[in-house]
């Protein structure tokens, strides 16, 4: 039936318009290795508080990293609130980092068919490392390599040697797939707050004041930022993997 001028097109018509005849199998095989970006999520920073993808979405490529997880303590939101208020007094609106953690690798791109072998390699190497503890403190400012986001992190004060050992064995796993190693002189930390863009010039002068706020909070919560590292996690695309460390 004909639609009146200006009428909305029913969903069934839209669906029919998109559904063409199936391609011949010979054509499908010809282009089977060409990356498919149809249906890729549009990178709309407005939907993610201004965040921009470090890697463009491409089917078959999985953004992957290994990290030490943090289990949030009761007073942790209070600490973040104090630090946010401190920064806000200087005109910097910091946002909280979801699922804060201590990174052990860069964020790298794995091809889908590499994942199983990569996970097997990581599990084998991390499984020999003993469990350890990390004490976090000393607020510090970091900026990502793309200069699209600036972070306020809490540096690792203890457990640094063990973290270095973990990154070294993970670098071996990455080398098997010709992926870049971790930073040569890592500053292990847990990012807790962030802001869009390169805001180091604004945030770094605030570090002494942020440190004072941090110390005041920790006086009442002395064990809040101690991480008992019994396992490491890996996130690859929408999949998560856990690797238990050796018992002492």
C-alpha positions in Angstrom: 0.0 0.0 0.0 1.2 3.5 -0.8 2.1 5.7 2.2 0.7 9.2 2.6 3.3 12.0 2.2 5.3 12.7 5.4 4.3 9.4 7.0 6.9 7.5 9.0 8.1 4.3 7.3 7.1 1.2 9.3 9.9 -0.9 10.6 9.0 -3.8 8.3 9.7 -1.6 5.3 13.0 -0.5 6.6 14.0 -4.1 7.3 13.0 -5.2 3.8 15.0 -2.4 2.2 18.1 -3.5 4.0 17.8 -7.2 3.2 19.1 -7.8 -0.3 19.7 -11.0 -2.1 22.5 -13.2 -0.6 25.9 -12.9 -2.2 27.2 -15.9 -4.2 29.6 -18.0 -2.1 32.4 -17.3 -4.6 32.2 -13.6 -3.7 32.0 -14.2 0.0 35.2 -16.3 -0.2 36.9 -13.7 -2.2 36.5 -11.1 0.6 36.5 -13.3 3.6 39.8 -11.9 4.9 38.8 -8.2 4.4 38.2 -6.6 7.8 34.5 -6.0 8.3 33.7 -2.6 9.9 30.0 -2.7 9.1 28.1 -2.6 12.3 31.1 -1.3 14.2 30.1 0.9 17.1 30.5 4.6 16.1 33.1 6.3 18.2 30.9 9.0 19.8 32.9 10.6 22.7 29.7 12.4 23.8 28.4 9.0 25.0 31.5 8.2 27.0 32.2 11.5 28.9 34.5 12.6 26.1 36.6 9.4 25.9 38.1 8.5 22.5 39.0 5.0 21.4 42.7 4.2 21.5 42.1 1.6 18.8 39.4 1.8 16.1 36.9 -1.0 16.3 37.6 -3.7 13.8 36.0 -7.1 13.8 38.5 -9.9 14.7 40.7 -7.5 16.7 40.4 -7.8 20.5 41.7 -5.0 22.8 43.6 -6.9 25.6 45.4 -6.1 28.8 46.5 -7.9 32.0 46.2 -6.3 35.4 46.0 -6.7 39.2 42.4 -6.1 40.3 41.3 -3.9 43.2 38.4 -4.9 45.5 36.8 -1.6 46.7 36.9 -1.0 50.4 34.1 0.7 52.2 35.9 4.1 52.6 37.3 4.2 49.0 34.4 6.3 47.6 35.0 8.8 50.4 38.6 9.2 49.4 37.7 9.8 45.8 35.2 12.4 46.9 37.8 14.3 48.9 40.2 14.2 46.0 37.5 15.4 43.5 36.5 18.3 45.8 40.2 19.3 46.1 40.6 19.4 42.3 37.3 21.1 41.8 38.4 24.1 43.9 41.0 24.7 41.2 38.5 24.3 38.4 39.2 20.6 37.5 36.2 18.3 37.4 37.6 14.8 37.8 35.5 11.7 37.0 35.9 8.3 38.7 37.6 5.4 36.9 35.4 2.3 36.7 37.0 -0.8 37.9 40.3 0.7 39.0 43.3 -1.7 38.7 47.1 -1.8 38.4 48.2 -2.5 34.8 50.8 -5.1 34.1 50.8 -4.7 30.3 49.9 -2.1 27.8 46.6 -2.3 26.0 47.4 -4.4 22.9 45.4 -5.8 20.0 45.1 -9.6 19.7 43.6 -11.3 16.7 40.8 -13.5 17.7 42.5 -16.7 16.8 45.5 -15.8 19.0 43.5 -15.5 22.2 43.5 -19.1 23.4 47.3 -19.5 22.9 48.0 -16.1 24.6 45.9 -17.1 27.6 47.6 -20.5 27.8 51.0 -18.8 27.8 50.1 -16.2 30.4 48.5 -18.8 32.7 51.7 -21.0 32.5 54.0 -18.1 33.3 52.0 -16.3 36.0 51.2 -19.6 37.8 54.8 -19.9 38.9 54.9 -16.5 40.6 54.3 -16.3 44.4 51.5 -14.2 45.8 52.4 -10.8 47.2 51.0 -7.5 48.6 51.0 -4.0 47.2 50.5 -0.8 49.2 49.2 2.1 47.2 49.7 5.8 48.0 51.4 8.9 46.8 48.9 10.6 44.3 50.6 11.2 40.9 49.4 12.6 37.5 49.6 10.5 34.3 48.6 11.2 30.7 47.9 8.5 28.1 50.0 8.2 25.0 47.4 9.8 22.8 47.1 12.8 25.1 43.3 12.4 25.2 43.0 11.7 28.9 44.8 12.7 32.1 44.6 10.5 35.2 45.1 10.9 38.9 46.7 7.7 40.1 48.0 6.2 43.4 51.5 4.9 43.0 52.6 1.5 44.4 54.8 2.0 47.4 55.5 -1.7 48.1 55.4 -4.8 46.0 57.2 -3.0 43.1 59.8 -5.8 42.7 57.1 -8.4 42.4 55.1 -6.2 39.9 58.3 -5.9 37.8 58.7 -9.6 37.8 55.1 -10.1 36.6 55.6 -7.6 33.8 58.8 -9.3 32.7 57.1 -12.7 32.3 54.2 -11.1 30.6 56.5 -9.3 28.2 57.7 -12.8 27.2 54.2 -13.8 26.4 53.6 -10.6 24.3 56.9 -11.2 22.4 55.5 -14.5 21.2 52.9 -12.5 19.3 55.2 -9.6 18.3 53.3 -7.3 20.6 55.0 -4.3 22.4 56.3 -4.9 26.0 55.4 -2.8 29.0 57.2 0.5 29.6 61.0 0.3 30.2 60.7 2.4 33.4 57.2 1.6 34.7 55.5 3.7 37.4 53.1 1.1 38.8 49.9 2.8 39.9 46.2 2.5 40.1 44.3 5.3 38.2 41.3 6.4 40.2 40.2 9.7 38.6 40.4 11.2 35.1 39.6 14.2 33.0 39.5 14.7 29.2 42.6 16.0 27.4 46.1 16.7 28.6 45.6 18.4 31.9 49.0 17.8 33.5 49.9 21.5 33.6 46.8 22.1 35.8 46.8 18.9 37.9 50.5 18.5 38.7 50.7 21.7 40.8 47.8 20.3 42.9 49.7 17.1 43.9 50.9 18.4 47.3 47.4 19.5 48.2 46.0 16.1 47.0 48.6 14.3 49.0 47.5 16.1 52.1 43.9 15.1 51.5 45.0 11.6 50.9 47.1 11.4 54.1 44.2 12.8 56.1 41.9 10.1 54.8 44.4 7.3 55.2 45.0 8.2 58.9 41.5 6.8 59.5 41.7 4.0 57.0 45.3 2.7 57.2 44.7 -0.6 55.5 42.3 0.5 52.8 44.7 0.5 49.9 46.6 -2.7 50.5 46.2 -5.2 47.6 46.6 -8.8 48.4 47.6 -10.1 45.0 46.5 -13.7 44.8 45.5 -13.5 41.1 45.9 -11.4 38.0 43.1 -10.8 35.4 43.1 -10.4 31.7 40.4 -8.6 29.8 40.2 -9.3 26.0 37.3 -7.8 24.3 34.2 -8.8 26.2 35.9 -11.8 27.8 37.7 -12.0 31.2 40.3 -14.6 32.4 41.7 -15.1 35.8 45.2 -16.5 36.6 45.9 -17.7 40.2 49.4 -17.1 41.6 51.3 -19.8 43.5 50.5 -20.2 47.2 53.3 -19.3 49.6 
